[in-house]
Structure formats: C-alpha cells, structure tokens
Amino acid sequence: MLTVQNLTKKYGKVMANQDVSFEIPDGTITVMLGPNGAGKSTAIKSIIGFLKYEGIIKVNGIDNKSIEAKKIIGYVPEIPSLYPNLTVGEHLEFIARAYKLKNYKEYADELLERMELSDKKNKFGDELSKGMQQKLSICCGLLPKPRLVLFDEPMIGLDPHAIKELKNMFLELKAQGVSLLISTHMLDSVESLWDQTLIMKEGKVLANIKHQDMDQTEQTLEDLFFELTEAKTEFRAEEDVL
C-alpha cells in the first residue's frame, strides 16, 4: 500500500529525515516510534504531500501527491486544525462534500457516537475542548473510508474511553484491509497493536522490526527502543566530558 524510498527532508541546515525507507503492506499496522524531534511528523507530512522532499513515495503504486492517491489517504494531525465557524456536524459535511461522498450520514453518526460527540453536533469548532477537537479530527480523517490512514500522535489529549475506542478502530480498520501508520512516542499506547515498528532518532530509521521477530526473542520493544535511542546520547555525553 505505501512505499517510501530514501525520503530526505532538510529545514535549512537541519536534516529532519535522512534516507528513510520502508514499506507498509495492505491491512497492517505500522508504528513509528521515536523521541521528540526524531523526524516522525516530518515523514508523515511528506507522505501526505504537505512538504517538498527528496526521494520516492508511492501509495498503492501511484505518486503520493497525485489526486488519485489523495483520495485514498486519511490524515489525523497531531494538532487538530478545525474551522472555528463550522459546527461539529458541518465539519463532517464539509469533508463529505470535498470527497463527494454519498450515503455518508449513517457512518458519520456512528463515528460521532463512538467518539462521544453526538450531543456536540451543533457546537462550533472553537467551542470544543482540546480532547474533543482531537476526537472530531479523528472522525474527519476516517469519514472518507481511506485505504491508508496516517495518525500523528493520535492519543494525546484523549480520555480513556476514546483511547480504548480508537484502539478498537485500529484493529477494525486492519481487518478491513486498511493500512495504518501511527506516529507516537508513547510506547504503552501501541502495545500489542503493531505488525511493524520503525524506531527513529535524529531523522533516521534505526530499526525496522516485525512483530513476529520480537516474539522469538526475550527482549521487549521497550528494551530495544531505549537501547537504540539512548545509545548515541550516552556516547555523546562521554565525548563532551572528554
């Protein structure tokens, strides 16, 4: 479903992504782990087509910036970007019209119900709490029923019920053949959900791990994460002392 080859992105002299390569097959969940500043959000914004970059990104075999690709990509940003003068219901209607969706209202109501927003349909975007804005952003991202969904820190600000419901949604989407890329630095939020994990630091992929491979070792994902992401930091500290 998604192929990323040698993705490189610079902000001035800062290398945000350096030769990032990976693939996400149909119906699988890939988690992108890394500390703040690891380059996770930059990679996701490049995949969605928001940024200029070097490298190749294809969605279902076609260029990620093409209209055909954008029709099958869903995106839930880290910081919700809502329209202050549109109500919750109008946000979903706006998405439906943009994607030319038909017979979407039943699914829209289902999403609002699951995110506990049904009684907020007439609330304006700027009247919602941060958690509610995140819930609405999730509903908007899923309404077009995309085949690839990019989640950037989706659980930040969510209450326990919404987190549980979102995890259920992840598994349901996977069962439907949808591919998911979930960026997070919260290890416990993705435990047991993933098929593939990319561990990133300083714009690079330090490891690409398959779940079945971890099952054959005694090492936990958390152990491996800290072993990889803290190793260079410790080495640099020794260099500074010298």
Contacts in CASP RR format, 6 or more apart in sequence:
PFRMAT RR
TARGET T0000
AUTHOR 0000-0000-0000
METHOD contacts of the structure
MODEL  1
MLTVQNLTKKYGKVMANQDVSFEIPDGTITVMLGPNGAGKSTAIKSIIGF
LKYEGIIKVNGIDNKSIEAKKIIGYVPEIPSLYPNLTVGEHLEFIARAYK
LKNYKEYADELLERMELSDKKNKFGDELSKGMQQKLSICCGLLPKPRLVL
FDEPMIGLDPHAIKELKNMFLELKAQGVSLLISTHMLDSVESLWDQTLIM
KEGKVLANIKHQDMDQTEQTLEDLFFELTEAKTEFRAEEDVL
1 24 0 8 1.000
1 25 0 8 1.000
1 26 0 8 1.000
1 27 0 8 1.000
1 59 0 8 1.000
1 60 0 8 1.000
1 147 0 8 1.000
1 148 0 8 1.000
1 179 0 8 1.000
2 23 0 8 1.000
2 24 0 8 1.000
2 47 0 8 1.000
2 57 0 8 1.000
2 58 0 8 1.000
2 59 0 8 1.000
2 148 0 8 1.000
2 179 0 8 1.000
2 181 0 8 1.000
3 23 0 8 1.000
3 56 0 8 1.000
3 57 0 8 1.000
3 58 0 8 1.000
3 61 0 8 1.000
4 20 0 8 1.000
4 21 0 8 1.000
4 22 0 8 1.000
4 23 0 8 1.000
4 43 0 8 1.000
4 47 0 8 1.000
4 56 0 8 1.000
4 57 0 8 1.000
5 21 0 8 1.000
5 55 0 8 1.000
5 56 0 8 1.000
5 57 0 8 1.000
6 19 0 8 1.000
6 20 0 8 1.000
6 21 0 8 1.000
6 54 0 8 1.000
6 55 0 8 1.000
6 56 0 8 1.000
7 17 0 8 1.000
7 19 0 8 1.000
7 20 0 8 1.000
7 21 0 8 1.000
7 43 0 8 1.000
7 46 0 8 1.000
7 53 0 8 1.000
7 54 0 8 1.000
7 55 0 8 1.000
7 57 0 8 1.000
8 15 0 8 1.000
8 17 0 8 1.000
8 18 0 8 1.000
8 19 0 8 1.000
8 20 0 8 1.000
8 53 0 8 1.000
8 54 0 8 1.000
8 55 0 8 1.000
9 15 0 8 1.000
9 16 0 8 1.000
9 17 0 8 1.000
9 42 0 8 1.000
9 43 0 8 1.000
9 46 0 8 1.000
9 51 0 8 1.000
9 52 0 8 1.000
9 53 0 8 1.000
9 54 0 8 1.000
10 16 0 8 1.000
15 202 0 8 1.000
15 203 0 8 1.000
16 39 0 8 1.000
16 42 0 8 1.000
16 203 0 8 1.000
17 39 0 8 1.000
17 42 0 8 1.000
17 43 0 8 1.000
17 46 0 8 1.000
17 53 0 8 1.000
17 203 0 8 1.000
18 202 0 8 1.000
18 203 0 8 1.000
18 204 0 8 1.000
19 204 0 8 1.000
20 43 0 8 1.000
20 200 0 8 1.000
20 203 0 8 1.000
20 204 0 8 1.000
20 205 0 8 1.000
21 205 0 8 1.000
22 30 0 8 1.000
22 196 0 8 1.000
22 198 0 8 1.000
22 205 0 8 1.000
22 208 0 8 1.000
24 30 0 8 1.000
24 148 0 8 1.000
24 179 0 8 1.000
24 180 0 8 1.000
24 181 0 8 1.000
24 196 0 8 1.000
25 179 0 8 1.000
26 147 0 8 1.000
26 177 0 8 1.000
26 179 0 8 1.000
27 173 0 8 1.000
27 174 0 8 1.000
27 176 0 8 1.000
27 177 0 8 1.000
27 178 0 8 1.000
27 179 0 8 1.000
27 180 0 8 1.000
28 174 0 8 1.000
28 179 0 8 1.000
28 180 0 8 1.000
28 195 0 8 1.000
28 196 0 8 1.000
29 170 0 8 1.000
29 174 0 8 1.000
29 179 0 8 1.000
29 180 0 8 1.000
29 182 0 8 1.000
29 193 0 8 1.000
29 194 0 8 1.000
29 195 0 8 1.000
29 196 0 8 1.000
30 179 0 8 1.000
30 180 0 8 1.000
30 181 0 8 1.000
30 182 0 8 1.000
30 194 0 8 1.000
30 195 0 8 1.000
30 196 0 8 1.000
30 197 0 8 1.000
30 198 0 8 1.000
31 182 0 8 1.000
31 183 0 8 1.000
31 184 0 8 1.000
31 190 0 8 1.000
31 193 0 8 1.000
31 194 0 8 1.000
31 196 0 8 1.000
31 197 0 8 1.000
31 198 0 8 1.000
32 40 0 8 1.000
32 43 0 8 1.000
32 44 0 8 1.000
32 181 0 8 1.000
32 182 0 8 1.000
32 183 0 8 1.000
32 184 0 8 1.000
32 197 0 8 1.000
32 198 0 8 1.000
32 200 0 8 1.000
33 40 0 8 1.000
33 184 0 8 1.000
33 185 0 8 1.000
33 187 0 8 1.000
33 190 0 8 1.000
33 197 0 8 1.000
33 198 0 8 1.000
33 199 0 8 1.000
33 200 0 8 1.000
33 221 0 8 1.000
33 225 0 8 1.000
34 40 0 8 1.000
34 185 0 8 1.000
34 199 0 8 1.000
34 200 0 8 1.000
34 201 0 8 1.000
34 225 0 8 1.000
34 229 0 8 1.000
35 185 0 8 1.000
35 201 0 8 1.000
35 229 0 8 1.000
36 185 0 8 1.000
37 202 0 8 1.000
37 203 0 8 1.000
38 185 0 8 1.000
38 200 0 8 1.000
38 201 0 8 1.000
38 202 0 8 1.000
38 203 0 8 1.000
38 229 0 8 1.000
39 200 0 8 1.000
39 203 0 8 1.000
40 152 0 8 1.000
40 183 0 8 1.000
40 184 0 8 1.000
40 185 0 8 1.000
40 200 0 8 1.000
41 78 0 8 1.000
41 152 0 8 1.000
41 153 0 8 1.000
41 183 0 8 1.000
42 51 0 8 1.000
42 203 0 8 1.000
43 183 0 8 1.000
43 200 0 8 1.000
44 75 0 8 1.000
44 150 0 8 1.000
44 152 0 8 1.000
44 181 0 8 1.000
44 183 0 8 1.000
45 51 0 8 1.000
46 53 0 8 1.000
46 57 0 8 1.000
47 57 0 8 1.000
47 59 0 8 1.000
47 64 0 8 1.000
47 73 0 8 1.000
47 150 0 8 1.000
47 181 0 8 1.000
48 64 0 8 1.000
48 73 0 8 1.000
48 74 0 8 1.000
48 75 0 8 1.000
48 150 0 8 1.000
49 57 0 8 1.000
49 64 0 8 1.000
49 65 0 8 1.000
57 63 0 8 1.000
57 64 0 8 1.000
58 64 0 8 1.000
58 69 0 8 1.000
59 69 0 8 1.000
59 72 0 8 1.000
59 73 0 8 1.000
59 148 0 8 1.000
60 69 0 8 1.000
60 72 0 8 1.000
60 147 0 8 1.000
60 148 0 8 1.000
62 68 0 8 1.000
62 69 0 8 1.000
63 69 0 8 1.000
64 73 0 8 1.000
71 99 0 8 1.000
71 144 0 8 1.000
72 146 0 8 1.000
72 147 0 8 1.000
72 148 0 8 1.000
73 146 0 8 1.000
73 147 0 8 1.000
73 148 0 8 1.000
73 149 0 8 1.000
73 150 0 8 1.000
74 141 0 8 1.000
74 142 0 8 1.000
74 144 0 8 1.000
74 146 0 8 1.000
74 148 0 8 1.000
74 149 0 8 1.000
74 150 0 8 1.000
75 141 0 8 1.000
75 149 0 8 1.000
75 150 0 8 1.000
75 152 0 8 1.000
76 137 0 8 1.000
76 138 0 8 1.000
76 141 0 8 1.000
76 142 0 8 1.000
76 149 0 8 1.000
76 150 0 8 1.000
76 151 0 8 1.000
76 152 0 8 1.000
76 154 0 8 1.000
77 137 0 8 1.000
77 152 0 8 1.000
78 152 0 8 1.000
78 153 0 8 1.000
78 156 0 8 1.000
78 183 0 8 1.000
80 130 0 8 1.000
80 133 0 8 1.000
80 134 0 8 1.000
80 136 0 8 1.000
80 137 0 8 1.000
81 137 0 8 1.000
82 91 0 8 1.000
82 125 0 8 1.000
82 126 0 8 1.000
82 128 0 8 1.000
82 133 0 8 1.000
82 136 0 8 1.000
82 137 0 8 1.000
83 90 0 8 1.000
83 91 0 8 1.000
83 94 0 8 1.000
83 125 0 8 1.000
84 124 0 8 1.000
84 125 0 8 1.000
84 126 0 8 1.000
85 124 0 8 1.000
86 94 0 8 1.000
86 124 0 8 1.000
86 125 0 8 1.000
87 121 0 8 1.000
87 122 0 8 1.000
87 123 0 8 1.000
87 124 0 8 1.000
87 125 0 8 1.000
88 112 0 8 1.000
88 117 0 8 1.000
88 120 0 8 1.000
88 121 0 8 1.000
88 122 0 8 1.000
88 123 0 8 1.000
88 125 0 8 1.000
88 128 0 8 1.000
88 136 0 8 1.000
89 108 0 8 1.000
89 112 0 8 1.000
89 121 0 8 1.000
89 122 0 8 1.000
91 125 0 8 1.000
91 136 0 8 1.000
91 139 0 8 1.000
91 140 0 8 1.000
92 104 0 8 1.000
92 108 0 8 1.000
92 111 0 8 1.000
92 112 0 8 1.000
92 139 0 8 1.000
92 140 0 8 1.000
92 143 0 8 1.000
95 101 0 8 1.000
95 140 0 8 1.000
95 141 0 8 1.000
95 143 0 8 1.000
95 144 0 8 1.000
96 104 0 8 1.000
96 108 0 8 1.000
96 143 0 8 1.000
99 143 0 8 1.000
99 144 0 8 1.000
101 143 0 8 1.000
101 144 0 8 1.000
104 143 0 8 1.000
107 143 0 8 1.000
107 145 0 8 1.000
108 139 0 8 1.000
108 143 0 8 1.000
109 118 0 8 1.000
111 138 0 8 1.000
111 139 0 8 1.000
111 142 0 8 1.000
111 143 0 8 1.000
112 118 0 8 1.000
112 120 0 8 1.000
112 121 0 8 1.000
112 139 0 8 1.000
114 165 0 8 1.000
114 169 0 8 1.000
115 135 0 8 1.000
115 136 0 8 1.000
115 138 0 8 1.000
115 139 0 8 1.000
115 162 0 8 1.000
115 165 0 8 1.000
116 135 0 8 1.000
116 161 0 8 1.000
116 162 0 8 1.000
117 132 0 8 1.000
117 135 0 8 1.000
117 136 0 8 1.000
117 139 0 8 1.000
120 128 0 8 1.000
120 132 0 8 1.000
123 132 0 8 1.000
125 133 0 8 1.000
125 136 0 8 1.000
128 136 0 8 1.000
130 157 0 8 1.000
131 157 0 8 1.000
131 158 0 8 1.000
131 159 0 8 1.000
131 162 0 8 1.000
134 154 0 8 1.000
134 156 0 8 1.000
134 157 0 8 1.000
134 158 0 8 1.000
134 162 0 8 1.000
135 158 0 8 1.000
135 162 0 8 1.000
138 154 0 8 1.000
138 166 0 8 1.000
138 169 0 8 1.000
141 149 0 8 1.000
142 149 0 8 1.000
142 169 0 8 1.000
142 173 0 8 1.000
146 178 0 8 1.000
147 177 0 8 1.000
147 178 0 8 1.000
147 179 0 8 1.000
148 178 0 8 1.000
148 179 0 8 1.000
148 180 0 8 1.000
148 181 0 8 1.000
149 173 0 8 1.000
149 178 0 8 1.000
149 179 0 8 1.000
149 180 0 8 1.000
149 181 0 8 1.000
150 181 0 8 1.000
150 183 0 8 1.000
151 180 0 8 1.000
151 181 0 8 1.000
151 182 0 8 1.000
151 183 0 8 1.000
152 183 0 8 1.000
153 183 0 8 1.000
153 184 0 8 1.000
153 185 0 8 1.000
153 186 0 8 1.000
154 166 0 8 1.000
154 182 0 8 1.000
154 184 0 8 1.000
155 163 0 8 1.000
155 166 0 8 1.000
155 184 0 8 1.000
155 186 0 8 1.000
155 189 0 8 1.000
156 186 0 8 1.000
158 166 0 8 1.000
163 189 0 8 1.000
167 193 0 8 1.000
170 180 0 8 1.000
170 182 0 8 1.000
170 193 0 8 1.000
171 193 0 8 1.000
173 180 0 8 1.000
174 180 0 8 1.000
182 190 0 8 1.000
182 193 0 8 1.000
182 194 0 8 1.000
184 190 0 8 1.000
187 221 0 8 1.000
187 222 0 8 1.000
187 225 0 8 1.000
191 221 0 8 1.000
194 211 0 8 1.000
195 210 0 8 1.000
195 211 0 8 1.000
196 208 0 8 1.000
196 209 0 8 1.000
196 210 0 8 1.000
196 211 0 8 1.000
197 207 0 8 1.000
197 208 0 8 1.000
197 209 0 8 1.000
197 211 0 8 1.000
197 221 0 8 1.000
198 205 0 8 1.000
198 207 0 8 1.000
198 208 0 8 1.000
198 209 0 8 1.000
199 205 0 8 1.000
199 206 0 8 1.000
199 207 0 8 1.000
199 209 0 8 1.000
199 224 0 8 1.000
199 225 0 8 1.000
199 228 0 8 1.000
199 229 0 8 1.000
200 206 0 8 1.000
201 228 0 8 1.000
201 229 0 8 1.000
201 232 0 8 1.000
202 232 0 8 1.000
206 228 0 8 1.000
206 229 0 8 1.000
207 224 0 8 1.000
207 228 0 8 1.000
209 221 0 8 1.000
209 224 0 8 1.000
214 220 0 8 1.000
214 221 0 8 1.000
214 224 0 8 1.000
END
